Amino acid sequence: MTFPFDSFPYFPEFDRALRTHAFPLDVTRKGDTYTVTADLPGVSPEDVDVNVDGTQLTITAERSVPVADDEQALSRERVSGKASRQLTLSSAIATDKITAEMDQGVLTLTLPLAESAKPHKIAVTAPAAVSA
């Protein structure tokens, strides 16, 4: 039986995909810094976990949408539960210098390049003169 508030009663696969979709994120680069921005509406900073293991960056977020015991949910389109995303980082990222900031439901990670990965100039010298 379908309720008048079902979001997609004729496309259950599509509805299921929408409800379980992981959070969207963008990756940009400016100079020597990469930025990962993730939309996490309704998630507090305490419910976000960012981990780096080798070259794997994992972002996990948990959101709960409570329903009172005396309420009956007729439609649940606001997703609750745990979601995570994983990114494989280049070895050129200074993983010990990654920072994370959360502002109004938007998580921003700053991933700087390691000093050894930055372009640098190599001095060209003349061979040393041989003294007799």
N, CA, C and O of each residue as an XYZ file, in Angstrom:
528
protein
N       0.843     -1.182      0.000
C       0.000      0.000      0.000
C       0.886      1.242      0.000
O       1.855      1.326      0.754
N       0.545      2.197     -0.847
C       1.305      3.441     -0.871
C       0.526      4.523     -0.145
O      -0.705      4.546     -0.153
N       1.274      5.413      0.480
C       0.683      6.554      1.164
C       0.778      7.759      0.255
O       1.658      7.816     -0.604
N      -0.110      8.725      0.428
C      -0.057      9.910     -0.438
C       1.237     10.702     -0.258
O       1.544     11.580     -1.064
N       1.995     10.396      0.795
C       3.225     11.131      1.037
C       4.465     10.375      0.587
O       5.576     10.869      0.782
N       4.318      9.198     -0.007
C       5.490      8.477     -0.512
C       6.181      9.328     -1.555
O       5.529      9.955     -2.390
N       7.510      9.348     -1.505
C       8.239     10.223     -2.418
C       8.224      9.709     -3.848
O       7.958     10.485     -4.767
N       8.499      8.431     -4.067
C       8.524      7.869     -5.413
C       7.886      6.480     -5.379
O       8.603      5.486     -5.495
N       6.570      6.377     -5.225
C       5.954      5.065     -5.047
C       6.103      4.148     -6.258
O       6.002      2.930     -6.111
N       6.339      4.690     -7.438
C       6.420      3.849     -8.625
C       7.855      3.527     -9.017
O       8.084      2.757     -9.950
N       8.816      4.104     -8.321
C      10.219      3.859     -8.618
C      10.958      3.530     -7.322
O      11.771      4.333     -6.864
N      10.695      2.371     -6.723
C      11.304      2.082     -5.422
C      12.832      2.028     -5.468
O      13.485      2.374     -4.483
N      13.413      1.601     -6.590
C      14.875      1.550     -6.672
C      15.458      2.960     -6.623
O      16.472      3.198     -5.968
N      14.814      3.881     -7.313
C      15.274      5.269     -7.324
C      15.140      5.872     -5.933
O      16.037      6.575     -5.468
N      14.042      5.603     -5.284
C      13.816      6.115     -3.941
C      14.873      5.575     -2.983
O      15.410      6.330     -2.173
N      15.176      4.295     -3.060
C      16.180      3.680     -2.203
C      17.551      4.301     -2.470
O      18.306      4.551     -1.530
N      17.880      4.549     -3.728
C      19.163      5.155     -4.077
C      19.279      6.557     -3.479
O      20.340      6.942     -2.987
N      18.189      7.315     -3.522
C      18.223      8.666     -2.946
C      18.435      8.624     -1.440
O      19.160      9.451     -0.886
N      17.815      7.680     -0.794
C      17.893      7.611      0.663
C      19.244      7.119      1.162
O      19.613      7.414      2.299
N      19.987      6.385      0.358
C      21.250      5.835      0.812
C      22.450      6.526      0.173
O      23.586      6.100      0.381
N      22.219      7.573     -0.592
C      23.317      8.257     -1.278
C      24.244      8.922     -0.274
O      23.797      9.602      0.650
N      25.541      8.717     -0.466
C      26.522      9.361      0.399
C      26.529     10.862      0.120
O      26.048     11.315     -0.919
N      27.067     11.605      1.040
C      27.077     13.052      0.932
C      27.961     13.517     -0.231
O      28.980     12.896     -0.532
N      27.562     14.615     -0.878
C      28.337     15.130     -2.009
C      29.579     15.878     -1.533
O      29.588     16.491     -0.465
N      30.624     15.811     -2.351
C      31.816     16.581     -2.030
C      32.485     17.082     -3.298
O      32.321     16.511     -4.376
N      33.238     18.154     -3.149
C      34.007     18.767     -4.237
C      35.475     18.747     -3.842
O      35.808     18.849     -2.661
N      36.350     18.616     -4.832
C      37.787     18.708     -4.614
C      38.319     19.772     -5.560
O      38.091     19.709     -6.768
N      39.028     20.748     -5.010
C      39.608     21.815     -5.826
C      41.074     21.975     -5.456
O      41.530     21.499     -4.417
N      41.799     22.659     -6.334
C      43.207     22.960     -6.051
C      43.475     24.421     -6.344
O      43.022     24.963     -7.352
N      44.210     25.043     -5.458
C      44.648     26.420     -5.652
C      46.091     26.479     -5.173
O      46.369     26.342     -3.982
N      46.995     26.684     -6.108
C      48.411     26.723     -5.762
C      48.885     25.397     -5.212
O      48.758     24.363     -5.869
N      49.433     25.422     -4.002
C      49.989     24.224     -3.376
C      49.022     23.570     -2.395
O      49.437     22.776     -1.551
N      47.735     23.900     -2.499
C      46.762     23.388     -1.541
C      45.544     22.799     -2.253
O      44.991     23.404     -3.171
N      45.141     21.616     -1.812
C      43.888     21.014     -2.263
C      42.844     21.292     -1.192
O      43.166     21.364     -0.006
N      41.598     21.446     -1.613
C      40.498     21.648     -0.682
C      39.403     20.644     -0.997
O      38.998     20.489     -2.149
N      38.930     19.966      0.038
C      37.801     19.045     -0.086
C      36.656     19.674      0.683
O      36.791     19.971      1.870
N      35.532     19.878      0.017
C      34.360     20.486      0.638
C      33.203     19.495      0.559
O      32.878     18.995     -0.518
N      32.586     19.216      1.703
C      31.489     18.251      1.761
C      30.262     18.887      2.397
O      30.364     19.569      3.417
N      29.101     18.659      1.790
C      27.841     19.142      2.357
C      27.329     18.125      3.368
O      27.074     16.970      3.027
N      27.183     18.565      4.610
C      26.698     17.712      5.690
C      25.621     18.437      6.492
O      25.806     18.693      7.681
N      24.494     18.771      5.851
C      23.458     19.521      6.570
C      22.900     18.718      7.739
O      22.650     17.518      7.627
N      22.713     19.399      8.851
C      22.129     18.766     10.022
C      23.093     17.902     10.809
O      22.680     17.220     11.747
N      24.366     17.914     10.451
C      25.375     17.123     11.158
C      26.219     18.082     11.994
O      26.682     19.107     11.493
N      26.414     17.750     13.249
C      27.249     18.604     14.100
C      28.704     18.148     13.992
O      28.972     16.994     13.657
N      29.638     19.047     14.273
C      31.059     18.694     14.171
C      31.443     17.471     15.013
O      32.350     16.728     14.640
N      30.769     17.261     16.132
C      31.056     16.104     16.989
C      30.708     14.783     16.310
O      31.226     13.732     16.686
N      29.835     14.837     15.313
C      29.397     13.622     14.619
C      30.135     13.391     13.305
O      29.705     12.583     12.482
N      31.246     14.102     13.109
C      32.073     13.941     11.910
C      33.419     13.382     12.335
O      34.017     13.841     13.308
N      33.888     12.385     11.595
C      35.176     11.773     11.873
C      36.001     11.795     10.595
O      35.556     11.310      9.555
N      37.198     12.355     10.671
C      38.110     12.411      9.520
C      39.378     11.667      9.909
O      40.022     11.999     10.904
N      39.733     10.661      9.122
C      40.916      9.849      9.398
C      41.780      9.710      8.162
O      41.281      9.680      7.037
N      43.089      9.624      8.384
C      44.032      9.330      7.315
C      44.807      8.087      7.738
O      45.381      8.033      8.826
N      44.813      7.094      6.860
C      45.573      5.870      7.085
C      46.398      5.623      5.832
O      45.886      5.135      4.824
N      47.673      5.962      5.905
C      48.516      5.864      4.716
C      48.061      6.893      3.697
O      48.168      8.098      3.927
N      47.549      6.409      2.565
C      47.058      7.324      1.528
C      45.532      7.351      1.464
O      44.968      7.943      0.544
N      44.853      6.720      2.429
C      43.390      6.699      2.437
C      42.842      7.749      3.402
O      43.115      7.709      4.601
N      42.066      8.687      2.862
C      41.378      9.692      3.668
C      39.923      9.247      3.764
O      39.261      9.039      2.747
N      39.436      9.103      4.983
C      38.056      8.672      5.193
C      37.305      9.737      5.976
O      37.760     10.192      7.026
N      36.149     10.127      5.452
C      35.258     11.068      6.137
C      33.998     10.291      6.484
O      33.352      9.726      5.602
N      33.645     10.260      7.767
C      32.432      9.580      8.215
C      31.580     10.581      8.980
O      32.079     11.318      9.830
N      30.303     10.598      8.672
C      29.378     11.521      9.340
C      28.122     10.767      9.733
O      27.672      9.870      9.020
N      27.563     11.139     10.872
C      26.328     10.505     11.322
C      25.296     11.579     11.627
O      25.567     12.561     12.317
N      24.110     11.357     11.091
C      23.013     12.303     11.297
C      21.810     11.539     11.810
O      21.463     10.483     11.281
N      21.179     12.069     12.834
C      19.966     11.435     13.339
C      18.803     12.408     13.208
O      18.919     13.599     13.496
N      17.701     11.870     12.774
C      16.464     12.645     12.664
C      15.460     11.944     13.569
O      14.811     10.985     13.153
N      15.332     12.416     14.796
C      14.485     11.711     15.754
C      12.997     11.852     15.463
O      12.531     12.865     14.942
N      12.279     10.806     15.815
C      10.813     10.810     15.758
C      10.345     10.454     17.166
O      10.775      9.453     17.739
N       9.471     11.273     17.709
C       8.973     11.031     19.061
C       8.197      9.715     19.110
O       7.638      9.272     18.107
N       8.174      9.101     20.290
C       7.490      7.817     20.454
C       6.002      7.897     20.127
O       5.402      6.914     19.691
N       5.413      9.062     20.336
C       3.980      9.197     20.085
C       3.681      9.710     18.678
O       2.537     10.055     18.380
N       4.699      9.765     17.803
C       4.506     10.208     16.425
C       4.591      9.022     15.477
O       5.290      8.043     15.736
N       3.864      9.135     14.373
C       3.935      8.137     13.307
C       4.519      8.828     12.074
O       3.954      9.801     11.575
N       5.636      8.328     11.593
C       6.263      8.916     10.406
C       5.503      8.457      9.162
O       5.422      7.260      8.889
N       4.950      9.399      8.413
C       4.228      9.082      7.184
C       5.131      9.171      5.972
O       4.911      8.499      4.965
N       6.141     10.002      6.079
C       7.112     10.140      5.003
C       8.444     10.500      5.628
O       8.507     11.369      6.498
N       9.517      9.839      5.192
C      10.847     10.106      5.740
C      11.798     10.345      4.575
O      12.400      9.400      4.065
N      11.940     11.584      4.152
C      12.854     11.932      3.077
C      14.162     12.490      3.601
O      15.159     12.500      2.880
N      14.179     12.956      4.844
C      15.417     13.445      5.444
C      16.193     12.232      5.923
O      15.762     11.506      6.819
N      17.324     12.032      5.315
C      18.110     10.842      5.566
C      18.785     10.905      6.928
O      19.350     11.932      7.304
N      18.724      9.805      7.660
C      19.460      9.699      8.911
C      20.325      8.454      8.828
O      20.083      7.560      8.016
N      21.327      8.415      9.674
C      22.227      7.273      9.678
C      23.660      7.718      9.448
O      23.989      8.901      9.521
N      24.504      6.726      9.166
C      25.928      6.977      9.002
C      26.278      6.862      7.528
O      25.810      5.962      6.832
N      27.107      7.786      7.065
C      27.585      7.768      5.680
C      29.072      8.067      5.692
O      29.562      8.785      6.563
N      29.786      7.517      4.726
C      31.211      7.810      4.660
C      31.676      7.870      3.214
O      31.068      7.295      2.312
N      32.761      8.578      3.030
C      33.412      8.711      1.721
C      34.891      8.465      1.925
O      35.456      8.828      2.956
N      35.513      7.846      0.935
C      36.944      7.599      0.989
C      37.612      8.160     -0.237
O      37.107      8.018     -1.351
N      38.754      8.803     -0.034
C      39.552      9.336     -1.126
C      40.963      8.780     -0.999
O      41.494      8.656      0.104
N      41.561      8.448     -2.130
C      42.954      8.029     -2.132
C      43.807      9.260     -2.400
O      43.650      9.935     -3.417
N      44.707      9.535     -1.474
C      45.558     10.712     -1.573
C      46.865     10.372     -2.263
O      47.345      9.240     -2.204
N      47.419     11.354     -2.903
C      48.756     11.239     -3.464
C      49.756     11.253     -2.319
O      49.491     11.834     -1.267
N      50.887     10.626     -2.517
C      51.937     10.671     -1.490
C      52.529     12.077     -1.387
O      53.318     12.352     -0.482
N      52.154     12.966     -2.307
C      52.651     14.346     -2.282
C      51.906     15.215     -1.270
O      52.287     16.366     -1.058
N      50.852     14.688     -0.642
C      50.090     15.457      0.347
C      50.759     15.333      1.712
O      51.152     14.242      2.124
N      50.884     16.456      2.407
C      51.428     16.470      3.776
C      50.301     16.074      4.724
O      49.614     16.936      5.273
N      50.113     14.762      4.917
C      48.968     14.281      5.694
C      48.997     14.761      7.148
O      47.947     14.846      7.786
N      50.172     15.073      7.676
C      50.263     15.554      9.053
C      49.851     17.017      9.190
O      49.780     17.543     10.301
N      49.577     17.679      8.056
C      49.187     19.089      8.096
C      47.763     19.320      7.589
O      47.368     20.465      7.366
N      46.994     18.258      7.407
C      45.600     18.398      6.966
C      44.794     19.025      8.101
O      44.937     18.646      9.263
N      43.942     19.993      7.745
C      43.064     20.617      8.745
C      41.615     20.433      8.317
O      41.320     20.281      7.132
N      40.710     20.449      9.300
C      39.279     20.283      9.043
C      38.513     21.358      9.799
O      38.793     21.645     10.963
N      37.531     21.950      9.104
C      36.704     22.994      9.707
C      35.263     22.767      9.265
O      35.004     22.426      8.112
N      34.331     22.960     10.189
C      32.914     22.785      9.881
C      32.194     24.096     10.136
O      32.295     24.662     11.224
N      31.457     24.587      9.125
C      30.719     25.837      9.262
C      29.380     25.702      8.567
O      29.325     25.503      7.353
N      28.298     25.809      9.328
C      26.925     25.785      8.821
C      26.669     24.574      7.922
O      26.100     24.704      6.838
N      27.096     23.395      8.386
C      26.813     22.166      7.659
C      27.742     21.885      6.489
O      27.491     20.967      5.708
N      28.810     22.664      6.356
C      29.773     22.440      5.278
C      31.131     22.123      5.907
O      31.695     22.936      6.639
N      31.641     20.929      5.608
C      32.947     20.510      6.081
C      33.987     20.894      5.046
O      33.829     20.585      3.865
N      35.051     21.565      5.475
C      36.132     21.963      4.576
C      37.434     21.377      5.096
O      37.856     21.661      6.217
N      38.063     20.558      4.269
C      39.376     19.998      4.583
C      40.416     20.715      3.735
O      40.210     20.922      2.539
N      41.521     21.089      4.344
C      42.619     21.725      3.628
C      43.778     20.741      3.616
O      44.255     20.309      4.666
N      44.229     20.390      2.405
C      45.284     19.402      2.233
C      46.470     20.052      1.527
O      46.453     20.201      0.305
N      47.490     20.437      2.274
C      48.651     21.088      1.648
C      49.593     20.057      1.023
O      49.669     18.910      1.462
N      50.300     20.497     -0.006
C      51.334     19.661     -0.597
C      52.516     19.572      0.360
O      52.803     20.521      1.090
N      53.188     18.453      0.357
C      54.406     18.297      1.146
C      55.490     19.175      0.531
O      55.506     19.396     -0.680
N      56.385     19.668      1.359
C      57.466     20.530      0.867
C      58.255     19.838     -0.233
O      58.654     20.471     -1.210
N      58.482     18.537     -0.074
C      59.277     17.807     -1.064
C      58.562     17.686     -2.407
O      59.202     17.416     -3.424
N      57.235     17.883     -2.423
C      56.474     17.765     -3.668
C      56.315     19.098     -4.391
O      55.883     19.137     -5.543
N      56.662     20.182     -3.717
C      56.508     21.505     -4.329
C      57.625     21.739     -5.341
O      58.745     21.260     -5.164
N      57.313     22.473     -6.395
C      58.364     22.798     -7.360
C      59.470     23.608     -6.685
O      59.206     24.492     -5.869
N      60.670     23.297     -7.032
C      61.787     24.052     -6.462
C      62.915     24.138     -7.488
O      63.028     23.315     -8.396
N      63.720     25.137     -7.313
C      64.812     25.412     -8.245
C      66.039     24.612     -7.834
O      66.350     24.481     -6.650
N      66.727     24.083     -8.835
C      67.967     23.353     -8.582
C      69.102     24.204     -9.140
O      69.103     24.581    -10.312
N      70.050     24.491     -8.284
C      71.184     25.335     -8.677
C      72.106     24.550     -9.613
O      72.381     23.369     -9.401
N      72.556     25.218    -10.616
C      73.500     24.628    -11.568
C      74.874     25.219    -11.250
O      75.038     26.438    -11.194
N      75.839     24.357    -11.046
C      77.184     24.824    -10.707
C      78.186     24.328    -11.734
O      77.927     23.370    -12.463
N      79.313     24.979    -11.781
C      80.417     24.556    -12.653
C      81.256     23.548    -11.885
O      81.291     23.576    -10.655
N      81.929     22.661    -12.599
C      82.776     21.695    -11.891
C      83.901     22.422    -11.149
O      84.351     23.490    -11.563
N      84.329     21.834    -10.078
C      85.415     22.428     -9.292
C      86.696     22.374    -10.088
O      86.970     21.385    -10.767
N      87.475     23.421    -10.010
C      88.755     23.476    -10.729
C      89.741     22.514    -10.070
O      89.808     22.392     -8.847
N      90.489     21.847    -10.917
C      91.499     20.913    -10.395
C      92.769     21.701    -10.169
O      93.266     22.344    -11.094
N      93.308     21.669     -8.960
C      94.538     22.400     -8.687
C      95.740     21.453     -8.764
O      95.665     20.289     -8.369
N      96.797     21.962     -9.260
C      97.986     21.135     -9.456
C      98.970     21.255     -8.346
O     100.020     20.613     -8.380
